[in-house]
Amino acid sequence: MSQKADIYYMTNQKFFPSEKLYAVKERLDGMTDEQIQRLMYVQLKDPTTYLLISIFIGELGIDRFLLGDVGMGILKLLTAGLCGILWIYDMVTIQDKVRNINFDELMRIM
């Protein structure tokens, strides 16, 4: 693994699912330094930020809108998070959803 790939892996592993980190590392191993340099400019979603958004304004569906899930965002907005049930569910699962979105985006780019 090149030094740039190593740096990218170490600084960004919190953005990906732990069970898929090996796949990320394998992909990085096959990339050139120039490809990794371009990869460093890709904006990844921060799971902690999305958790905080879900906790404080998740009942309004803002977290779902930010993830691109407009239908569920509207449902949460109109029903106050399905009377709190969907809001609680999202607080528990939002970080995994964000990490999987980041992984999918990275695999699409690579």
C-alpha positions in Angstrom: 0.0 0.0 0.0 1.4 3.4 -0.9 1.8 6.1 1.7 -1.1 8.2 0.2 -3.4 5.2 0.3 -2.3 4.5 3.9 -3.0 8.0 4.9 -6.4 8.1 3.2 -7.4 4.7 4.8 -6.4 5.8 8.3 -8.1 9.2 8.2 -11.3 8.1 6.6 -12.0 4.6 8.0 -14.6 6.1 10.4 -16.8 7.0 7.4 -17.2 3.4 6.2 -18.9 0.3 7.7 -16.4 -1.8 9.7 -17.3 -5.0 7.9 -16.4 -3.4 4.5 -13.1 -1.8 5.5 -11.2 -4.7 4.0 -12.8 -4.0 0.6 -11.9 -0.4 0.8 -8.3 -1.3 1.6 -8.1 -3.7 -1.3 -9.4 -1.0 -3.7 -6.9 1.5 -2.4 -4.1 -1.0 -2.9 -4.8 -1.1 -6.6 -4.9 2.6 -7.1 -2.2 5.0 -8.3 -1.1 7.9 -6.2 -2.8 10.3 -8.6 -6.1 8.4 -8.3 -5.9 8.5 -4.5 -5.1 12.3 -4.7 -8.3 12.8 -6.6 -10.2 10.6 -4.1 -9.2 12.9 -1.3 -11.4 15.7 -2.7 -14.5 13.6 -2.5 -16.8 14.8 0.3 -17.9 12.0 2.6 -20.9 12.3 4.9 -20.0 12.4 8.6 -22.1 9.7 10.5 -21.8 11.7 13.8 -23.2 14.9 12.2 -26.2 12.9 10.8 -26.8 11.4 14.2 -26.9 14.8 15.8 -29.3 16.0 13.0 -31.5 12.9 13.6 -31.6 13.5 17.4 -32.4 17.2 17.3 -34.6 17.7 14.1 -35.2 14.1 13.0 -38.9 14.3 13.9 -39.2 16.7 11.0 -37.6 14.3 8.6 -34.6 16.5 7.9 -32.2 13.5 8.3 -34.1 11.6 5.6 -34.2 14.5 3.3 -30.4 14.9 3.6 -29.9 11.3 2.8 -32.0 11.7 -0.4 -34.9 9.6 1.0 -37.6 12.3 0.2 -40.6 10.0 0.6 -39.7 8.9 4.1 -38.8 12.5 4.9 -42.3 13.7 4.0 -43.8 10.8 6.0 -41.8 11.8 9.1 -42.6 15.5 8.6 -46.4 14.9 8.3 -46.6 12.3 11.2 -43.9 13.7 13.6 -41.7 10.7 12.9 -44.7 8.2 13.0 -45.4 9.5 16.5 -41.8 9.0 17.5 -41.3 5.4 16.4 -39.5 6.1 13.1 -37.6 8.9 14.8 -36.2 6.5 17.4 -35.5 3.9 14.7 -33.5 6.4 12.6 -31.5 7.6 15.6 -30.3 4.0 16.1 -29.6 3.2 12.4 -28.7 6.5 10.8 -24.9 6.1 11.3 -24.9 2.7 9.6 -27.0 4.2 6.7 -24.5 7.0 6.2 -21.5 4.7 6.3 -23.1 2.5 3.7 -23.9 5.5 1.5 -20.2 6.6 1.8 -19.0 3.1 0.9 -21.3 2.9 -2.2 -20.2 6.3 -3.3 -16.5 5.3 -2.9 -17.0 2.1 -4.8 -18.8 3.9 -7.6 -15.9 6.4 -7.9 -13.2 3.8 -7.7 
